Amino acid sequence: MIKKYEVLEIDCAVCAGKIEDAIKKVDGVKNAQLSFIMQTLTVEAEEKDFPRIEKEIVKAGRKTERNFEMLEL
């Protein structure tokens, strides 16, 4: 399953790259792509894993950008 999110509070492309790399390491994530320009995140994972993965994504994002947030599109 693929889900898309709007991401908030990412200040630069370098930070977006760090967050994308961290998200790709989250257990259960098959693929992830974060677009700094579009402020969107696309994540591929098993549907049953998304509740846990979403929490891990926010945690990973906040390690780079303290105010990182995401909203499902």
C-alpha positions, 0 to 999 in steps of 0.5 A: 500500500502507498500513502501520501502525506503533506509534511510541515516544518522542513527548512531545507533540502539537506534536512529533507534528505536526512529525514528521507534516509531515516524513514527508509530505515524504519522497519516495515517501510518498503520505499519512501520519497520526500519531496522538499519542493512539493513538501510531500512524503510518499511511503510504501508499506503493508497496510497493517504496519502504517499505524506504527510506521507513522509514529516512527516517521514523526519520531525520525523527522523530529530528530532533524527538524524539531517541529516536523509534522505530517498530514495524510493526504 
